[in-house]
Amino acid sequence: MPEPDQPKFGAALNTDFYELTMAAGYFEAGKAQDRATFELFVRRLPWNRNFVLAAGLTQAVDYLLNLKFTGAEIAYLKTLPQFEHTRPEFFDMLAGLRFTGDLFAVREGTPLFAGEPFLTVRAPLIEAQLIETYLLATIGFQSTIATKAARVVRAALGHAVVEFGTRRAHSPEAGVLAARAAYIGGCAGTSNAETGFRYGIPVFGTAAHSWVMSFPSELAAFERLQQLLGESTIYLIDTYDTLEGARRAASLGRPLWGVRLDSGNLGELASAVRRILNEAGLEDSKIMATGDLNEYKIQELMAARAPIDVFGVGTELATSADAPSLGVVYKLVELEEAGGRRYPVKLSHDKQTLPGAKQIFRYADHDVLARSSECYSCGEGGAVCEALQRPVMIGGGLAESLPTVVEARRFASESLGRLPATCLSLFTGEPAWRVDISPELTTLYETVSKGAAV
Amino acid sequence: MPEPDQPKFGAALNTDFYELTMAAGYFEAGKAQDRATFELFVRRLPWNRNFVLAAGLTQAVDYLLNLKFTGAEIAYLKTLPQFEHTRPEFFDMLAGLRFTGDLFAVREGTPLFAGEPFLTVRAPLIEAQLIETYLLATIGFQSTIATKAARVVRAALGHAVVEFGTRRAHSPEAGVLAARAAYIGGCAGTSNAETGFRYGIPVFGTAAHSWVMSFPSELAAFERLQQLLGESTIYLIDTYDTLEGARRAASLGRPLWGVRLDSGNLGELASAVRRILNEAGLEDSKIMATGDLNEYKIQELMAARAPIDVFGVGTELATSADAPSLGVVYKLVELEEAGGRRYPVKLSHDKQTLPGAKQIFRYADHDVLARSSECYSCGEGGAVCEALQRPVMIGGGLAESLPTVVEARRFASESLGRLPATCLSLFTGEPAWRVDISPELTTLYETVSKGAAV
């Protein structure tokens, strides 16, 4: 199934207003044709994360390919006091603005570490600046959720995890995108039907407590469900009494997929329910557990050998509750202007940036962050390495078609599988992965810092 | 400016898949015409919240008014294994499905407490069930952010707070809605231009670090900004050295609005910068502070008498970082079927619900949660009270036009102003507001619980 288009409503105007005032300023200052390079990265990982799993590139590219202001949007901007003195030529420029730049990025599903760029934009200054907010929100959010999903999936030790969080996501649209990102992070599917439709991701779900309550008895509700869904039937057994519910489900025999626990002590209940099902000869029926789960609780249930086959994880996954945002930033690292090329640096307290466009070279046990112009002989003679940033858009057009979510999910799984156990642990300690700065990049930083007095 | 339409893409299918399997089940079971009443509420407030500020009703109503499955969406559903045995008549029904029910709700900007319904839906069972996920995500998210905003605004003690969080929001669309909700919660405006366009909310912002860095010197960047923005100019002064930046800004004199600090010890820097500005005769220029702020840090800065005039709050506000979700639920409380009216109850461990449609009566110092059929003589003779739930949609149509965001913001401010200081404190302790259960509602619960054995 092809991926239907994303909504285009308000994409160009969905940006921080200062991107637009700066655009006017660059236009007036004659800097519109300066060519800027920006990088998107996190300065530090959240304190409870050992890596971040990159996701959201597909939506970022879709945005760039379709960037365009409507007449109504430009008419709105003209009404704002900040644009009172702005010349009409600026708005004419804005009406014709498209993204004409180059985009380099790591693949969706790539684990990254502090300071490593998710993507690099090289474009006329106005274009490169204007897209900052949307790119940060798109990449930052999906990477947050993909990372959380990877942790939850790892805790489940091979048992399937299904994303159930749309109802608690930060808006319905965030729910769709969270489900997409969770799939890339390793979930088996989602409860969100829209995500299934847009991206071809498997959807799951059978019935809620209200289903059970809408019938005169639990047994009547179960019978009706089985007639409807046959082998897909999952009985939600905790509406009244979980063990009674399990006995009623077992009394109906096959066909069924299994039962779902949604409250109480999941570990103890799972054991008791397993016995009830087995005594009824339903050894092959499954137990799904849901209810405010996260990677820590799942790890505890697995450690206690709870006989749970599938986990449904909602709120904590779709909001990444223990790390609900990533400190993604988008920083100017190079500027080609009439007078030549410059490497701007920011020296703010605790917010220094490394100048210059970069490439990430990944070795078996560490990364090297280097200047993009440096040539590391990946695989030739010495240690094998891989250059993680790849060309995605050239001159505003797609360089090659992007991987599907299925491919991104597989790539994430393979990439995570090559990380050491310290990286994949749910808990953080010493930095779990080494990122070296190349000598050339170090030299550039030192040179530029000394000359940066203004 | 009229509010442009919301995006309609994928709204009907943006739901948990089990809503659709249940719809098929209700259809097959001949329950499509049963009339159900569902309520949306939180069982418990987050541990660090004393109230929740209701928001998102406008988007919920927009969704209900436009609910409709497209042909492509129905074709997708037919491909799913769970619908393998479903009769075509179900999909024909789905193609014609619209929301035809009634909606009662509290106004946007109403402070609520545990157990009090944000909204009540009364509709044919299939319709009422299908909309669960979207309503939860819409009301839950915007109420989360409006609540956070109310806390941040209160901490600022009358100084303006501007929402700056789109870049860290859970997707660009969540950023737009977060800014809307933050405005209802009391923010003065937002940096999100799209939110300004859609809802007529004031937008703010001037220039970023990349603006400063794109010029050969900080002074050149400041001069250019002043030429562009005149009295709207805010100099971001921490790119290189904050106090040097303040002196450069001061050297340019008027016109200017003020300066912005974005890093370092904001309290100490604000005092030093204030002195620099005052010595230059710029007593009326303002200081804005930004940089990972939240209500706790702002309260501390205010307590220390930091001379900060305006706060910009981003990540922590747009994600409600210390309480990133609300435990909103949507529960079946009444069912009118061929055999009469029933009051379903759920007895799951720790997840009991009160049966029956409800009304909230608000008195000066407490609420009464009553059956919707009860008549409290608000204002007649005894203590004055207000019924918070009002009819919003009748038979699928709008009962009356909804308040604007400006009206919702004013209503929130007035409503919060009537709460006691214990409710408005940033810190939680004893329950800060009493919610009594009416005798009739108590009787119904007791009656139904006894008879609920199945």
Interface residues (C-beta under 8 A of the other chain):
Chain A: M1 P4 Q6 P7 F9 G10 A11 L13 N14 T15 D16 F17 Y18 E19 L20 T21 M22 A24 G25 Y26 E28 A29 K31 D34 A36 F38 A72 E73 Y76 L77 T79 L80 P81 Q82 H85 T86 L125 Q129 E132 T133 Y134 L136 A137 T138 G140 F141 Q142 T144 F164 T166 R167 R168 A169 H170 S171 P172 E173 A174 G175 V176 L177 A178 S191 N192 A193 E194 G196 F197 R198 V203 F204 G205 T206 A207 A208 H209 S210 W211 M213 S214 F215 P216 S217 E218 L219 R224 L225 Q227 L228 L229 G230 S232 D238 T239 Y240 D241 T242 D262 S263 G264 T315 T319 S320 A321 P324 S325 L326 G327 V328 Y330 K331 L332 L335 R342 P344 V345 K346 L347 S348 H349 D350 K351 A452 A453 V454
Chain B: M1 P4 Q6 P7 F9 G10 A11 L13 N14 T15 D16 F17 Y18 E19 L20 T21 M22 A24 G25 Y26 E28 A29 K31 D34 A36 F38 A72 E73 Y76 L77 T79 L80 P81 Q82 H85 T86 L125 Q129 E132 T133 Y134 L136 A137 T138 G140 F141 Q142 T144 F164 T166 R167 R168 A169 H170 S171 P172 E173 A174 G175 V176 L177 A178 S191 N192 A193 E194 G196 F197 R198 V203 F204 G205 T206 A207 A208 H209 S210 W211 M213 S214 F215 P216 S217 E218 L219 R224 L225 Q227 L228 L229 G230 S232 D238 T239 Y240 D241 T242 D262 S263 G264 T315 T319 S320 A321 P324 S325 L326 G327 V328 Y330 K331 L332 L335 R342 P344 V345 K346 L347 S348 H349 D350 K351 A452 A453 V454
